[in-house]
Amino acid sequence: MPLYGREQWFDRARKIFLEKKGETIVEIGSIRKIKWGRDGDGHSTFAWAEIGKKVYSVDIDPKATELTKTLFAQYPNVIVVCQDGIEFLNQFQEKIDLLYLDAWDVGTPQYQENHLLAYEAAKPHLHSNSLILIDDVAGETLGKGGLVIPAAIKDGWRIIFQEYQCLLELPMNFPEGRKPTMVD
């Protein structure tokens, strides 16, 4: 597997995902260009595809989804969808074991608000064993997680790690009935 950038965080998230016996990953934001190495852009799909679980890679850009389809044609577990991530999550019918938020680039209009909307749209599909991974959370504004992280914490999620990426989970003693928007 080529280096895909941010491996240390993806590797930690994958390990925890597998320990929790996760099956379904939804990635909002697909690979945009081929650039191998530690500064690779949007190469998270490689991290997910290699573990053999079901991966939905969603992007609104037809060029990005076409590239992702081409690169992952040999992976039957990777389903590539060209659609707005929020619309996709609103229509999605399965449980999400790992939600990866990496769509709207930091600094683009409404990037924090859009990631929050994606989190809100995903909530009905999240459960007590789910994980949420958010990319580009470094800095004072917390980047893509600036609105998601506080909202998730308010909803009962806790931070496993927060460095360049942030991984959240619900505590083991989280009362299932507390958040009616989450599936059992």
C-alpha positions in Angstrom: 0.0 0.0 0.0 1.4 3.5 -0.8 1.9 6.0 1.9 -1.4 7.9 2.3 -0.5 10.7 4.6 -1.7 11.0 8.2 -1.0 7.3 8.7 -0.4 7.6 12.4 -4.0 8.8 13.0 -5.6 6.5 10.4 -3.8 3.5 11.8 -5.0 4.3 15.3 -8.5 4.8 14.1 -8.5 1.6 12.1 -7.2 -0.4 15.1 -10.0 0.9 17.3 -12.5 0.4 14.6 -11.5 -3.3 14.2 -11.4 -3.8 18.0 -15.0 -2.6 18.1 -15.8 -5.1 15.3 -16.9 -2.3 12.9 -18.3 -3.2 9.5 -19.4 0.0 7.7 -17.4 3.1 7.1 -18.8 6.3 5.5 -16.3 8.7 4.2 -17.5 12.2 3.3 -14.9 13.5 0.8 -13.0 11.3 -1.7 -9.5 11.3 -3.1 -9.0 14.4 -5.3 -5.6 13.8 -6.8 -2.8 11.2 -6.8 0.1 12.5 -4.7 1.9 9.7 -2.9 3.8 10.3 0.3 3.2 11.7 3.7 1.5 14.8 2.4 -1.0 12.9 0.3 -4.3 14.5 -0.3 -7.5 12.6 0.4 -5.9 9.2 0.5 -8.0 8.0 3.4 -9.8 5.5 1.2 -6.6 3.5 1.0 -6.6 3.2 4.8 -10.2 2.0 4.8 -10.1 -0.3 1.7 -7.2 -2.4 3.0 -9.1 -3.7 6.0 -11.8 -5.3 3.8 -14.9 -3.7 5.4 -17.7 -1.9 3.6 -16.6 1.6 2.6 -18.8 4.3 1.2 -16.7 7.1 -0.3 -18.9 10.1 -1.1 -18.0 13.2 -3.0 -19.9 15.8 -4.9 -17.1 16.3 -7.5 -17.5 13.9 -10.5 -13.8 14.1 -11.1 -13.0 13.0 -7.6 -15.5 10.2 -7.7 -14.2 9.0 -11.1 -10.7 8.9 -9.8 -11.8 7.1 -6.7 -13.7 4.5 -8.8 -10.6 4.0 -11.0 -8.2 3.6 -8.1 -10.4 1.2 -6.1 -11.9 -0.9 -8.9 -10.2 -3.9 -7.5 -11.8 -3.4 -4.1 -15.4 -4.8 -4.1 -15.8 -3.4 -0.6 -15.5 0.2 -1.7 -18.7 1.8 -3.0 -18.1 5.2 -4.6 -21.0 7.7 -4.7 -21.1 11.0 -6.5 -23.5 13.1 -4.3 -23.5 15.8 -1.8 -22.4 14.3 1.5 -25.2 15.7 3.5 -27.8 14.5 1.0 -26.2 11.1 1.0 -26.4 10.9 4.8 -30.0 12.0 4.9 -30.9 9.2 2.5 -28.6 6.5 3.9 -30.3 3.4 5.3 -27.6 1.6 7.2 -25.8 1.9 10.5 -22.5 3.7 10.4 -19.7 2.2 12.5 -17.1 4.9 11.5 -18.0 8.3 10.1 -15.1 10.1 8.5 -15.6 13.8 7.9 -13.2 15.3 5.3 -15.2 17.1 2.6 -15.3 20.9 2.7 -11.8 22.3 2.7 -10.7 24.5 5.5 -11.3 28.1 4.6 -14.0 27.5 2.0 -17.3 29.1 2.7 -19.4 27.4 5.4 -16.9 24.5 5.8 -17.4 24.2 9.5 -21.2 24.6 9.2 -21.3 21.9 6.4 -19.3 19.4 8.5 -21.8 20.1 11.4 -24.7 19.5 9.0 -23.1 16.2 7.9 -22.7 15.1 11.5 -26.3 16.0 12.2 -27.5 14.0 9.2 -25.4 11.0 10.3 -26.7 10.9 13.9 -29.6 8.7 13.1 -27.2 6.1 11.8 -24.7 6.2 14.6 -24.9 3.9 17.6 -23.1 3.3 20.9 -20.2 1.5 19.2 -19.7 4.0 16.4 -16.6 6.2 15.9 -16.4 9.7 14.3 -13.1 10.7 12.8 -12.6 14.3 11.6 -9.7 15.5 9.5 -7.9 18.9 9.7 -8.7 19.8 13.3 -5.4 21.5 14.1 -5.3 25.1 15.2 -7.4 27.4 17.4 -10.5 27.1 15.3 -10.3 23.3 15.2 -10.7 23.4 11.4 -13.3 21.0 10.1 -14.2 20.0 13.7 -14.8 23.5 15.0 -18.5 23.1 15.3 -18.7 19.2 15.2 -16.5 18.5 18.1 -18.4 20.7 20.6 -21.7 19.4 19.3 -20.6 15.8 19.6 -19.3 16.4 23.1 -22.6 17.9 24.0 -24.3 14.8 22.6 -22.2 12.6 24.9 -19.3 11.7 22.7 -15.7 11.8 24.1 -12.4 12.4 22.5 -10.1 9.5 22.1 -7.4 11.6 20.4 -7.2 15.1 19.0 -4.1 16.1 17.1 -4.3 16.7 13.3 -7.4 14.5 13.3 -9.9 14.0 16.1 -11.4 10.6 16.9 -14.6 10.4 19.1 -16.6 7.6 20.6 -19.4 7.3 23.1 -18.4 6.1 26.5 -19.1 2.4 27.3 -21.6 3.4 30.0 -23.5 5.8 27.7 -27.2 5.3 28.3 -28.7 4.1 25.0 -32.0 5.8 25.6 -30.5 9.2 26.2 -30.2 10.3 22.5 -33.3 9.2 20.6 -31.6 10.4 17.3 -29.1 7.5 17.5 -29.9 3.9 16.5 -29.6 1.1 18.9 
